[in-house]
Amino acid sequence: MRTRDTSKQAADIVTQLYRNMSPAKKWKLIGNAMRMGQQLAMAGLRQLHPQANKDEIWHLWAKQHLGEELYQAAYGDRDG
């Protein structure tokens, strides 16, 4: 699938690069993208909660990422 701002030639090159990429390389790229997303989300949380320490920011991210129910199942109530 090609976006409007990408030429067919460029899209074909990218497609071929991904086809030739090893599964290990693809997993590494996915992991890097996930970490970058987490870092961006945590940066936003630090702006919203400037008083929070690193552990508190991580738990805010985990709650946001997992949802309340799964977070509670995994970590319990950290407020009390």
Summary of the structure (lengths in Angstrom):
residues: 80
radius of gyration: 18.7
end to end distance: 49.2
largest distance: 57.7
contacts: 155
relative contact order: 0.07
helix: 75%
strand: 0%
